[in-house]
Amino acid sequence: MGDVVRFKRPKASDKHKGKTLCRSNFHKWEVLTENRFDVKQGRLVTIERCARCGETRSRRT
């Protein structure tokens, strides 16, 4: 007969780790260096991505 293997369920804190701040609009923005020029607006644009959740935003410079 085989051995019984116990599987460990993830805790709720491990499952949602790092996402609670982003839900409260406290993102951790990092600047992306590609695509600095927006052709439609004709302006320089800074694109930022959140390190935790991956949401992106753009800012005009």
Biopython code that builds the backbone (N, CA, C, O; Angstrom):
import numpy as np
from Bio.PDB.StructureBuilder import StructureBuilder

atoms = [
    (1, "MET", "N", (0.844, -1.175, 0.000)),
    (1, "MET", "CA", (0.000, 0.000, 0.000)),
    (1, "MET", "C", (0.891, 1.242, 0.000)),
    (1, "MET", "O", (1.957, 1.231, 0.617)),
    (2, "GLY", "N", (0.473, 2.311, -0.682)),
    (2, "GLY", "CA", (1.271, 3.532, -0.825)),
    (2, "GLY", "C", (1.183, 4.445, 0.389)),
    (2, "GLY", "O", (0.339, 4.276, 1.270)),
    (3, "ASP", "N", (2.058, 5.388, 0.401)),
    (3, "ASP", "CA", (2.081, 6.371, 1.489)),
    (3, "ASP", "C", (1.029, 7.447, 1.239)),
    (3, "ASP", "O", (0.735, 7.788, 0.093)),
    (4, "VAL", "N", (0.472, 7.971, 2.311)),
    (4, "VAL", "CA", (-0.505, 9.034, 2.228)),
    (4, "VAL", "C", (0.234, 10.369, 2.197)),
    (4, "VAL", "O", (1.032, 10.667, 3.086)),
    (5, "VAL", "N", (-0.037, 11.162, 1.177)),
    (5, "VAL", "CA", (0.606, 12.453, 1.031)),
    (5, "VAL", "C", (-0.387, 13.541, 1.424)),
    (5, "VAL", "O", (-1.489, 13.616, 0.880)),
    (6, "ARG", "N", (0.016, 14.381, 2.373)),
    (6, "ARG", "CA", (-0.843, 15.475, 2.812)),
    (6, "ARG", "C", (-0.527, 16.713, 1.984)),
    (6, "ARG", "O", (0.634, 17.102, 1.859)),
    (7, "PHE", "N", (-1.546, 17.323, 1.428)),
    (7, "PHE", "CA", (-1.377, 18.550, 0.670)),
    (7, "PHE", "C", (-1.661, 19.737, 1.576)),
    (7, "PHE", "O", (-2.616, 19.730, 2.353)),
    (8, "LYS", "N", (-0.823, 20.749, 1.464)),
    (8, "LYS", "CA", (-0.954, 21.938, 2.293)),
    (8, "LYS", "C", (-1.777, 22.989, 1.553)),
    (8, "LYS", "O", (-1.412, 23.397, 0.450)),
    (9, "ARG", "N", (-2.864, 23.420, 2.139)),
    (9, "ARG", "CA", (-3.693, 24.458, 1.547)),
    (9, "ARG", "C", (-3.037, 25.817, 1.794)),
    (9, "ARG", "O", (-2.476, 26.049, 2.865)),
    (10, "PRO", "N", (-3.104, 26.713, 0.809)),
    (10, "PRO", "CA", (-2.518, 28.036, 1.030)),
    (10, "PRO", "C", (-3.369, 28.842, 2.008)),
    (10, "PRO", "O", (-4.599, 28.791, 1.975)),
    (11, "LYS", "N", (-2.698, 29.578, 2.869)),
    (11, "LYS", "CA", (-3.402, 30.447, 3.803)),
    (11, "LYS", "C", (-3.980, 31.632, 3.040)),
    (11, "LYS", "O", (-3.523, 31.962, 1.946)),
    (12, "ALA", "N", (-4.964, 32.252, 3.615)),
    (12, "ALA", "CA", (-5.559, 33.422, 2.972)),
    (12, "ALA", "C", (-4.546, 34.560, 2.880)),
    (12, "ALA", "O", (-4.554, 35.325, 1.915)),
    (13, "SER", "N", (-3.672, 34.672, 3.885)),
    (13, "SER", "CA", (-2.666, 35.735, 3.852)),
    (13, "SER", "C", (-1.638, 35.495, 2.752)),
    (13, "SER", "O", (-1.146, 36.451, 2.153)),
    (14, "ASP", "N", (-1.303, 34.228, 2.473)),
    (14, "ASP", "CA", (-0.370, 33.920, 1.387)),
    (14, "ASP", "C", (-1.020, 34.096, 0.015)),
    (14, "ASP", "O", (-0.363, 34.485, -0.950)),
    (15, "LYS", "N", (-2.307, 33.808, -0.056)),
    (15, "LYS", "CA", (-3.024, 33.886, -1.323)),
    (15, "LYS", "C", (-3.167, 35.327, -1.801)),
    (15, "LYS", "O", (-3.072, 35.592, -3.000)),
    (16, "HIS", "N", (-3.394, 36.261, -0.875)),
    (16, "HIS", "CA", (-3.636, 37.655, -1.228)),
    (16, "HIS", "C", (-2.451, 38.558, -0.870)),
    (16, "HIS", "O", (-2.616, 39.769, -0.724)),
    (17, "LYS", "N", (-1.285, 37.982, -0.731)),
    (17, "LYS", "CA", (-0.118, 38.748, -0.291)),
    (17, "LYS", "C", (0.243, 39.821, -1.317)),
    (17, "LYS", "O", (0.402, 39.528, -2.503)),
    (18, "GLY", "N", (0.370, 41.064, -0.851)),
    (18, "GLY", "CA", (0.767, 42.171, -1.695)),
    (18, "GLY", "C", (-0.354, 42.819, -2.484)),
    (18, "GLY", "O", (-0.110, 43.817, -3.162)),
    (19, "LYS", "N", (-1.559, 42.304, -2.429)),
    (19, "LYS", "CA", (-2.648, 42.860, -3.216)),
    (19, "LYS", "C", (-3.544, 43.795, -2.410)),
    (19, "LYS", "O", (-4.308, 44.563, -2.995)),
    (20, "THR", "N", (-3.469, 43.747, -1.083)),
    (20, "THR", "CA", (-4.354, 44.573, -0.277)),
    (20, "THR", "C", (-3.988, 46.049, -0.391)),
    (20, "THR", "O", (-4.871, 46.905, -0.353)),
    (21, "LEU", "N", (-2.696, 46.360, -0.529)),
    (21, "LEU", "CA", (-2.300, 47.753, -0.697)),
    (21, "LEU", "C", (-2.797, 48.299, -2.024)),
    (21, "LEU", "O", (-3.235, 49.447, -2.098)),
    (22, "CYS", "N", (-2.734, 47.487, -3.070)),
    (22, "CYS", "CA", (-3.177, 47.935, -4.384)),
    (22, "CYS", "C", (-4.689, 48.166, -4.424)),
    (22, "CYS", "O", (-5.161, 49.054, -5.134)),
    (23, "ARG", "N", (-5.431, 47.394, -3.685)),
    (23, "ARG", "CA", (-6.875, 47.613, -3.628)),
    (23, "ARG", "C", (-7.216, 48.950, -2.979)),
    (23, "ARG", "O", (-8.248, 49.551, -3.277)),
    (24, "SER", "N", (-6.336, 49.406, -2.086)),
    (24, "SER", "CA", (-6.542, 50.688, -1.418)),
    (24, "SER", "C", (-5.849, 51.834, -2.148)),
    (24, "SER", "O", (-5.676, 52.915, -1.587)),
    (25, "ASN", "N", (-5.453, 51.600, -3.401)),
    (25, "ASN", "CA", (-4.790, 52.577, -4.271)),
    (25, "ASN", "C", (-3.429, 53.017, -3.749)),
    (25, "ASN", "O", (-3.045, 54.174, -3.919)),
    (26, "PHE", "N", (-2.698, 52.104, -3.115)),
    (26, "PHE", "CA", (-1.315, 52.340, -2.722)),
    (26, "PHE", "C", (-0.434, 51.426, -3.570)),
    (26, "PHE", "O", (0.145, 50.458, -3.075)),
    (27, "HIS", "N", (-0.347, 51.758, -4.862)),
    (27, "HIS", "CA", (0.427, 50.949, -5.791)),
    (27, "HIS", "C", (1.919, 51.233, -5.622)),
    (27, "HIS", "O", (2.318, 52.252, -5.058)),
    (28, "LYS", "N", (2.717, 50.316, -6.119)),
    (28, "LYS", "CA", (4.173, 50.479, -6.106)),
    (28, "LYS", "C", (4.595, 50.675, -7.556)),
    (28, "LYS", "O", (4.900, 49.705, -8.250)),
    (29, "TRP", "N", (4.613, 51.930, -8.021)),
    (29, "TRP", "CA", (4.835, 52.246, -9.425)),
    (29, "TRP", "C", (6.307, 52.164, -9.779)),
    (29, "TRP", "O", (7.164, 52.650, -9.041)),
    (30, "GLU", "N", (6.596, 51.537, -10.930)),
    (30, "GLU", "CA", (7.933, 51.469, -11.503)),
    (30, "GLU", "C", (7.853, 51.952, -12.944)),
    (30, "GLU", "O", (6.902, 51.631, -13.657)),
    (31, "VAL", "N", (8.839, 52.715, -13.371)),
    (31, "VAL", "CA", (8.834, 53.317, -14.699)),
    (31, "VAL", "C", (9.303, 52.300, -15.733)),
    (31, "VAL", "O", (10.322, 51.635, -15.548)),
    (32, "LEU", "N", (8.533, 52.185, -16.844)),
    (32, "LEU", "CA", (8.943, 51.357, -17.974)),
    (32, "LEU", "C", (9.661, 52.243, -18.972)),
    (32, "LEU", "O", (9.216, 53.358, -19.244)),
    (33, "THR", "N", (10.765, 51.761, -19.522)),
    (33, "THR", "CA", (11.581, 52.616, -20.380)),
    (33, "THR", "C", (11.202, 52.531, -21.850)),
    (33, "THR", "O", (11.565, 53.439, -22.598)),
    (34, "GLU", "N", (10.506, 51.517, -22.311)),
    (34, "GLU", "CA", (10.131, 51.441, -23.725)),
    (34, "GLU", "C", (8.860, 52.258, -23.981)),
    (34, "GLU", "O", (8.100, 52.550, -23.058)),
    (35, "ASN", "N", (8.646, 52.618, -25.238)),
    (35, "ASN", "CA", (7.487, 53.410, -25.679)),
    (35, "ASN", "C", (7.379, 54.744, -24.943)),
    (35, "ASN", "O", (6.449, 54.959, -24.166)),
    (36, "ARG", "N", (8.324, 55.623, -25.191)),
    (36, "ARG", "CA", (8.314, 56.916, -24.522)),
    (36, "ARG", "C", (7.538, 57.980, -25.281)),
    (36, "ARG", "O", (7.197, 59.017, -24.712)),
    (37, "PHE", "N", (7.256, 57.744, -26.545)),
    (37, "PHE", "CA", (6.603, 58.772, -27.366)),
    (37, "PHE", "C", (5.243, 58.282, -27.823)),
    (37, "PHE", "O", (5.134, 57.209, -28.417)),
    (38, "ASP", "N", (4.211, 59.054, -27.554)),
    (38, "ASP", "CA", (2.861, 58.728, -27.990)),
    (38, "ASP", "C", (2.602, 59.427, -29.317)),
    (38, "ASP", "O", (2.668, 60.653, -29.398)),
    (39, "VAL", "N", (2.309, 58.656, -30.352)),
    (39, "VAL", "CA", (2.147, 59.204, -31.697)),
    (39, "VAL", "C", (0.852, 60.004, -31.814)),
    (39, "VAL", "O", (0.831, 61.043, -32.474)),
    (40, "LYS", "N", (-0.212, 59.544, -31.194)),
    (40, "LYS", "CA", (-1.502, 60.225, -31.324)),
    (40, "LYS", "C", (-1.488, 61.586, -30.643)),
    (40, "LYS", "O", (-2.007, 62.560, -31.188)),
    (41, "GLN", "N", (-0.898, 61.658, -29.456)),
    (41, "GLN", "CA", (-0.854, 62.930, -28.742)),
    (41, "GLN", "C", (0.320, 63.791, -29.182)),
    (41, "GLN", "O", (0.278, 65.012, -29.035)),
    (42, "GLY", "N", (1.363, 63.176, -29.719)),
    (42, "GLY", "CA", (2.543, 63.918, -30.129)),
    (42, "GLY", "C", (3.353, 64.428, -28.966)),
    (42, "GLY", "O", (3.977, 65.486, -29.059)),
    (43, "ARG", "N", (3.354, 63.687, -27.859)),
    (43, "ARG", "CA", (4.041, 64.110, -26.640)),
    (43, "ARG", "C", (4.867, 62.966, -26.076)),
    (43, "ARG", "O", (4.669, 61.799, -26.414)),
    (44, "LEU", "N", (5.796, 63.336, -25.208)),
    (44, "LEU", "CA", (6.515, 62.321, -24.447)),
    (44, "LEU", "C", (5.612, 61.819, -23.333)),
    (44, "LEU", "O", (4.939, 62.606, -22.667)),
    (45, "VAL", "N", (5.601, 60.506, -23.134)),
    (45, "VAL", "CA", (4.725, 59.892, -22.138)),
    (45, "VAL", "C", (5.545, 58.935, -21.285)),
    (45, "VAL", "O", (6.338, 58.153, -21.811)),
    (46, "THR", "N", (5.359, 58.994, -19.982)),
    (46, "THR", "CA", (5.987, 58.055, -19.063)),
    (46, "THR", "C", (4.969, 56.975, -18.725)),
    (46, "THR", "O", (3.879, 57.275, -18.238)),
    (47, "ILE", "N", (5.316, 55.738, -18.977)),
    (47, "ILE", "CA", (4.438, 54.613, -18.658)),
    (47, "ILE", "C", (4.962, 53.937, -17.405)),
    (47, "ILE", "O", (6.144, 53.611, -17.306)),
    (48, "GLU", "N", (4.057, 53.731, -16.442)),
    (48, "GLU", "CA", (4.428, 53.120, -15.172)),
    (48, "GLU", "C", (3.609, 51.859, -14.956)),
    (48, "GLU", "O", (2.442, 51.795, -15.342)),
    (49, "ARG", "N", (4.221, 50.856, -14.337)),
    (49, "ARG", "CA", (3.549, 49.590, -14.028)),
    (49, "ARG", "C", (3.731, 49.291, -12.548)),
    (49, "ARG", "O", (4.809, 49.500, -11.991)),
    (50, "CYS", "N", (2.675, 48.801, -11.916)),
    (50, "CYS", "CA", (2.734, 48.436, -10.507)),
    (50, "CYS", "C", (3.503, 47.124, -10.371)),
    (50, "CYS", "O", (3.251, 46.168, -11.106)),
    (51, "ALA", "N", (4.438, 47.087, -9.428)),
    (51, "ALA", "CA", (5.256, 45.895, -9.229)),
    (51, "ALA", "C", (4.462, 44.768, -8.584)),
    (51, "ALA", "O", (4.816, 43.600, -8.745)),
    (52, "ARG", "N", (3.401, 45.091, -7.863)),
    (52, "ARG", "CA", (2.629, 44.059, -7.171)),
    (52, "ARG", "C", (1.532, 43.453, -8.032)),
    (52, "ARG", "O", (1.451, 42.232, -8.169)),
    (53, "CYS", "N", (0.676, 44.314, -8.621)),
    (53, "CYS", "CA", (-0.510, 43.791, -9.312)),
    (53, "CYS", "C", (-0.399, 43.848, -10.834)),
    (53, "CYS", "O", (-1.173, 43.183, -11.522)),
    (54, "GLY", "N", (0.544, 44.627, -11.381)),
    (54, "GLY", "CA", (0.728, 44.683, -12.821)),
    (54, "GLY", "C", (-0.123, 45.718, -13.534)),
    (54, "GLY", "O", (-0.122, 45.757, -14.764)),
    (55, "GLU", "N", (-0.844, 46.552, -12.813)),
    (55, "GLU", "CA", (-1.659, 47.601, -13.436)),
    (55, "GLU", "C", (-0.737, 48.668, -14.027)),
    (55, "GLU", "O", (0.329, 48.953, -13.481)),
    (56, "THR", "N", (-1.159, 49.254, -15.148)),
    (56, "THR", "CA", (-0.330, 50.260, -15.802)),
    (56, "THR", "C", (-1.049, 51.606, -15.817)),
    (56, "THR", "O", (-2.278, 51.672, -15.791)),
    (57, "ARG", "N", (-0.254, 52.677, -15.861)),
    (57, "ARG", "CA", (-0.782, 54.027, -16.015)),
    (57, "ARG", "C", (0.215, 54.822, -16.832)),
    (57, "ARG", "O", (1.391, 54.468, -16.911)),
    (58, "SER", "N", (-0.257, 55.889, -17.434)),
    (58, "SER", "CA", (0.618, 56.732, -18.245)),
    (58, "SER", "C", (0.511, 58.165, -17.743)),
    (58, "SER", "O", (-0.544, 58.628, -17.310)),
    (59, "ARG", "N", (1.652, 58.847, -17.821)),
    (59, "ARG", "CA", (1.711, 60.241, -17.406)),
    (59, "ARG", "C", (2.414, 61.039, -18.474)),
    (59, "ARG", "O", (3.397, 60.576, -19.053)),
    (60, "ARG", "N", (1.919, 62.240, -18.744)),
    (60, "ARG", "CA", (2.583, 63.135, -19.689)),
    (60, "ARG", "C", (3.728, 63.828, -18.993)),
    (60, "ARG", "O", (3.621, 64.212, -17.828)),
    (61, "THR", "N", (4.828, 63.989, -19.712)),
    (61, "THR", "CA", (5.980, 64.693, -19.124)),
    (61, "THR", "C", (6.171, 66.029, -19.780)),
    (61, "THR", "O", (7.088, 66.768, -19.422)),
]
sb = StructureBuilder()
sb.init_structure("model")
sb.init_model(0)
sb.init_chain("A")
sb.init_seg("    ")
for serial, (resi, resn, name, xyz) in enumerate(atoms, 1):
    if name == "N":
        sb.init_residue(resn, " ", resi, " ")
    sb.init_atom(name, np.array(xyz, "f"), 0.0, 1.0, " ", f" {name:<3s}", serial, name[0])
structure = sb.get_structure()
